[in-house]
Amino acid sequence: MSNNLRFKTSKFIDETYRVSFKFNNKTYFGFKGDTLASALLANGIHLVGRSFKYHRPRGIMTSGSEEPNAIIQLHDNSSRTEPNVRATEVEIYEGLVASSQNCWPSVNFDIGGINNLLSPILPAGFYYKTFMWPASFWEKYEYFIRKSAGLGKSPKVVDPDIYEHNYIHCDVLVIGAGISGIMAAKMAAKNGFKTLLVDEKSYLGGSSIYDNSEFSKINNQLTSSWLEKEINEISKLENLEIKIRTSVAAYHGYNFLLARESLTDHLPINQRDNKVRHRLLKIRAKKVITATGSIERPLIFDNNDRPGILLSSAIKKYIDLYGVACGENNVLFTNNDTAYETAMSLIQRGIRINAIIDNREQVDSKICYEVEKNNIKIYKGFSVVDTYGYRRINKISIMKLSKDGQTVIGDKTKLTCDCLGLSGGWTPAVHLFTQSGGKLKFREEDQVFIPDVYPSDQISIGSCNGDFGLNEIIKNTLSSLKKFLNIDNSEYKTLEIISGLNQSKRNIWLLPSDKTIGKTKSFVDYQNDATSKDIKLALREGFRSIEHVKRYTTTGMGTDQGKLGNMHALGIISETAGTKMGEHGTTTFRPPYTPLTFGTIVGRNVGEFFDVFRRTPIHDWHVKNSAEFENVGQWKRAWYYPKENENMYQAVQRESKAARDSAGILDASTLGKIDIQGTDASEFLNRVYTNAWSKLAVGKCRYGLMLNEDGMVYDDGVTTRLGENHYIMTTTTGGAANVLGKLEDYLQTEWPELDVYLSSVTDHYATISVCGPNSKKIVSKVIPDLDYSDEKFPHMSFKNAKIGNIKCRVMRISFTGEQSYEINIQANFGKSVWEKCMDAGKDFNITPYGTETMHLLRAEKGFIIVGQDTDATLTPIDLQMDWIVSKKKYDFIGKRSLYRSDTIREDRKQLVGLLTENPEEVLEEGAQIVSDVKKSPIEMLGHVTSSYYSPNLKKSIALGVVKSGKNLLGQKLIIPMENKNINVIVADPVFFDKEGKRLNA
Amino acid sequence: MFLINCPFCGEREQSEFKAGGEAHIVRPKQPTELSDDEWAEYLFMRKNIKGVQFERWNHIHGCRKWFNMARDTSNDQIKAVYKMGEKPPVK
């Protein structure tokens, strides 16, 4: 390989700054300003990876984010390694390490290449068709398929980099800093709009910034020189913020966009510490100007995927921007004038062009004549029919196209080359426009989809709007912007534009071959190895919708989302099906435009901020006393407190016993608390709870059940009347926010006439519940100034009290069935009061217990837990809680639904107690309940909702919901398990102290 | 993502709001006097149309007020926002 591939004339490359990097374990050199792709090409390397399915050798195909082939694994350490990175976008830095993907043992010799030989038996849908039978074998197939699937390797340890999110509000967002984007940014900023200009590349100016052609000039200056001055001018504008290396990923409704700003990826690793790597910009723009340009189309013919085959525009960019020649013996294959610009760039540098193959019979623009003048052979009306060379293209064969372009005729001519440039015309990059909800129209004359109906205040300009000639771009950009920004002055004096290109094109989606289609491999989607043959097969098999063809063939489903080949797939479908191209529409363009890292998406929400949780004021004590925690809603609740080597079962048994034998203490601070005030507070509670509230005396507490309007149980809790017009409601821990929302909803929308005010005070109070036969003795030590007699302080009442100088509320309420006192005190005193209680309870073996013991104790009493024993399909009647439903009240939420035809059915699932025949056998929660295991199919009657071993009853107890359960009392049912059937007897759900004697003991 | 003009706070991100279903469905004043069918009509039946739809929204991470919105479901254009109890200003 010759070393003459680098032309040291590019002003974008800093030749004084040599950069070394490793690719596939070998060290190479490039210069500052190179991408990994340009540096590899300068070293004569085209082969960088293997294709997904057939493991065919693949080379660098493009020079930007549309790259399908040159996707590599970046970094070799396990924390920063990143798969599927486009070599064309990676800016090289000292110490960069990259390697090929999807090949073993090496990219040059890849065992998986056998798939290429097997390709006749690997058509589209191969996996679907082959691995269907027998179905039970899938698990075995899956192991091997998964192993061979996928491209790169994901990192295995924590990402060391920092990411963040940032909101931006601007008047005008300009996406893309090509020639039209630069003009738009200048016009907007100079007219007083606060403007943001973003571009995914590391430089401004798009492809015009290296356009040094004599055939496209502005005001008699080279386009690049004119644009450089413009960029210089806008960089001084105060109203304009410019962000490079910023790729817009998503364009949502109401001009809300997401962009990824890359801040450190171009720096050597040792300069990245403590810097933000990527920033996700959440942009809300009043107006959006999309100037995302266009992507050159490849041409579809047999073996169009060999290393050394590039887009012609990429070849031009590698020469003009990076000073790198992609080959020494070039051939260009085109259906339009673009390739002639590439030819001129090659000619200027003295790089050899063996031939230009042009689909068109007539080639008559100025630039074509100029190329011809340089003694370059142009094969007009010809097509490439095949290519040769395994790891790098070395020959092509060409044939004459028939008049209609459907067949090839005459003799086959072979030409040698080491680089083939393809130009199939241009596809406007309308991805963002369609993501925003924009509707496209199809322009017949040059077969492109262009923006038609805008869904928000936005506009597309430049080649993403289908304007391809320099003249057209500038003229249309200026006139559209004047209208869009509503300004008179365009900021531009008369612009004289010379453009030597014509827009003529001979579009043939699938070029004809001398072989039958079954014998060809014409790649439409390079990354997913989808060929024209696959698309035709899909149509033969009856797929018609473009979305179905896409999924069946996987066309457009790679990490590049088919930026190159989607249009050809559409074209081949319409040609084969005999329909019009515009009728099919396109597949849906979905965000992100280019892949985002997970880091960018999660930003700072990592580690302890990944999912924030709430701690009670007593949390630290629980931690210190080795509590295990349970997540309840957002809360961390103490679950149980294991002593020494206790497991959960042992701890819970001990805690449960202690609470009933002497005293237990529970942190109930997580219960939702809503402060309710107003002259209509009682009436309001009447309407939201099933029971009556008007007659509740001040100082008393009452349990309430809240339904949905459909009659199903929604939440429960104790509400206390603190004053004539003042209540405090408690809700379940998980339901607090929703209950408040629901109450506010009714107050604001249905009953605005009620004088009621709601405030959430959940976080304001710590709630400490002391229960058990000795609870009174303990609480009276902590709060001595209260009369604890049953007459003065009976069950279901409350007292205002003080601990030292601090006011608190003491409720005598119980969820365990034991006498208990609940101390509510301002949150910051919670921990010290808890410690006081522990101290006071020392002599009584006061035992802290967690949620698991709480659940066990209440199950002994048959108290429900909303969300565990209920699931939004149970009415209070189903729960055997008829006693709490007021018959007298005219209305409450859900009342009418309690006697709908469905809710009065006798055979609804109803809550019952379950006792196992063997009292030592504990049921599994969630287990199915049946009555007959012999009849198939077995009828499912219900399921177990709560199940424990009760240390106080010394037997297994359970709650469950069973069809017609109320009528089955005393009957035997069966719980079928994997290896046995467990017999249970339906029982009353209250297992312990049915008379409630212990509450007043 | 919508930009919603809360009638109490002004323009805010959609992420501050919660959608609350179809608007202008009034809870019957005397539910006990309704037949099962009439009650079911109130309880279950909701429109899901292509075109301008009237919806309830709640500024849940803001002023927590409920209000109404007229939104064209075919293109997500918000035609109007208006307070509870007010008549829709658009058709």
Interface residues (C-beta under 8 A of the other chain):
Chain A: H252 G253 Y254 F256 R284 G437 P455 E709 D710 G741 E744 D745 Q748 T749 E750 P752 Y890 D891 K895 R896 S897 R900 S901
Chain B: M1 F2 L3 E13 K18 G20 V26 R27 Q30 P31 T32 L34 D36 W39 A40 L43 R56 N58 I60 R64 K65 W66 N75 D76 M84 G85
